Amino acid sequence: MFENSYSKVGLDQLLYTDTDASKFRYSRFIDWKNWVDTNNIQVPHWEEVELKDERYKNHKIYESDSKVFGSFEDELEDLVGEKYIFYCLEKKSWLYAVDNKAKFRFKGLNDNAQILTLNEDFVNKKIVNKGKVNEEIKINIKKGYEEAVHNFYINNKSNSIGCGNEVKFFEQIYSVGDAYLLCNSFRKIVKNSLRNVEVGEDDRYNTLMNSIQVNYMIKHINPKK
């Protein structure tokens, strides 16, 4: 990364870096691309790799119409414009938006996570350490509201981050400092939790065995400052 990216772009021009990514302004991208083309910078590889994929015989580390393992790609090639918004909250947590189109990454979240107001009927708010300087509020889902949560999630998909709320979500984190999201996941139960159950003892099998559960949880997003 340093040899083919950081040192050529310039450390003072980098807006964000990750293990295998660099983000910088488009003008610097053009300069970097010209360096690749002018010097015909090839993807580093062993000769044996060419036997499996002939493209490695003459493949630059960046080609707009082609990509092989070890080469770079422009993640924002569909988002080009003069007026743009860029947030970088922490590692693997960024957003780029232009002309009402956005692309984001937030570790642990996907497009389907729904932004909550905490005024929803199923939200339980409990004050812990009451009266102390570091008073906190514990947020979770009320017991017995499983069906209500499911119905809310199905009927309020417009609250999802990926439904045009990308900038709203990042702006809330940036200005307020945190956000609460309703997330779901699927869990496949394939093991029997009871011990010493023999084949044919169907009445002793876990009733949830070989089934799929839909789990809902409230995630508190609170990046370190």
N, C-alpha and C positions, 0 to 999 in steps of 0.2 A: 504494500500500500504506500509506503513512504517513497519507494523508488519510482513508481509509476503514477502516483497521484499527489500525495502531500507535497513532495519536493517540487513538482512541476506546477501545481496550482498556486502554491505559496501558503504557508501556515496562517498568515494574516488574512487570507482570503477565504478560508474554510469557515462555513457557518455551522457545520455539524459533521461529526465523523462517527462511524461505527466500525465494527470489526472488519467489514468488507464494503463499506460505503463512504462516500464523500459527498457533501452537499455544498454547492457554491453557486454564485450568480451565473446567469446564462452567458454573459460576456466572457467570463473566465472559462466556461465550458467550451466556447468556440476556440479560444486560444489553446486549450488543452487538446481538443480534437485536431487542430492544425498541427500540433507537435506530434501527435500519433501518426497522422497521415504523412507528414513531411519526412519523418524518420522511419516510417514503416515498422513501428514497434509491434513485435509479434507476441502472441500468447506464449508464455514460458511452458515448455512441455518436454517430455521424453520422446525420442524418435519412435519408440514402439507404439505410442499413441496414434501416430499417423496411419498405422495399419488398421486401426479400428474406425478412425474418422479422418478422411483425407483433407478435411477443411483445415486441420492443424498444420498442413504443409505451408500454408500462406494465409494465416488468419491474424489480423491485427487485434490488439487488446480491446479496441472498440470499433465496431462496424454497425451502423444503424439498422441494416437489414439482416443481420445475422448475429448469432450468439452461441458460443460454445463454453464449456466449463472452463473457468479461469479468465474469461473476458469480462469486460464491463458492459453494463446496459444503462440507458437513460430511463430512470424510473418515472420521470416527469415529462416524457416526450409529448404526451397528449395535453399537457397543461402549460401552454406558452402564452404569455400576455404581459402587458406593461404593468398593470395594476394587480398585485398579488398579495397574499397574506401568508406569512410563514411563522409557525410556532414551533419551538423546541423546548419542551418542558423538562425532559430528562432523557437518559439513554433509552432508545427504542420508543420514544414518545414524541412524535412530531406530526405536523400537519402543513400541507401546502395547498392553497386554494386560489383559483383565478377564474373569473367569469362564471361564478356559481357552480363550478366544478371543484371537487376537492379529493385529495388523496391523503390518507393518514395511516400511521402505525401507532399502536399503543399496546405495549406488552401486556398480555392477559385479557385483552378485550377484542371483540369483533364488532362488525357492523350492526349486529342484532341487539346489542346491549341497550337497554332503554333508560333514559334519563328520568329520575324521580324527583318530585317536589317535596317528598316526605309528608305530604298531606293525604296520601292514599290511605284508604280504610284499613288495609292489611299491614301497615307499617307500625311497629311498636317502638316507641321512643321512651327510653329509661335513663334518667339522670344518675350517674354514678359519681362518687366522691362529692356529693352535694354539699355546698357551702364552702368547699375548699377552693384555693386559688386555681388549681388545675382541674376544675369541674369538667366532666366529660359527659357526652350523651351517647348511650349505646343504642344502636339501631339494628333491629332484626325483624323477621316476619312473625306476626302473631300466630299462635297455635290455633289450629282449626280453620285457617283461612286458605288452605291449599287450593281448593277449587276456585276461590276468589282471585288468588294470585294468577292461576292459569288463565282464567277468563280475561283478566286485565292484560296479561301479556299478549294474548291472541288479538284482543280488540284495540290495542293501543300501539300498534307497530309504527305509527307515525312518530312516536317518541324515540325510536331507535336512532342511534348515532348515524347510521348509514342512510337514513331517510332525509337527508338534507340538514342534519343537525350537527355536522362535524365542527363547523366554526363555533357554533353555540357552545358545544361541549368544551372545546379547547379554551374559549374565551372565559367560560365559567371557572375552569381550573386556574387560568392565569390571573384573573381578577379577584375571585373569591378565595381560591386556595384549595377547594375540594369539591367533590360531587359524589352523589350516590346513584348507583345504577342497578337495575334489575337484570340479572343474567340467568341464562338457563344452560343446562348441559344434559347429555344423555349418559346413563350408566347401565351397562350390561351386566347382569348378575348371572354368573355361570357356576358359582361354587355353592355348596351346601354348608351353611354355618353350623349345622349340627354334627357332632362327632360320632364315629362308630356306626354310621348308617350303611347298611348293606344293600346290595342290588335287590330290588323288588320290594323294599320297605317304603313304598310310596307314601304311606301315611306319616312317615317321619321326615320326609323331604321338606326343605324350606319352601314355603308357599310362593316365594318370590324367585325361586330358582329358574334359570333359563328365561328370564324376563328382562325387559328394558324399562328403566325408570327415567322420567323427566324430572330433573332437580332444578329448583329455583333458589337463587340466593341474592342477597343485596351486597354489593361490593362498594366499599368506601374508597374512593380514589383521592389520595392525599400525598402528592409528591413532596419529597424533601426539599426544603428551601435552602 
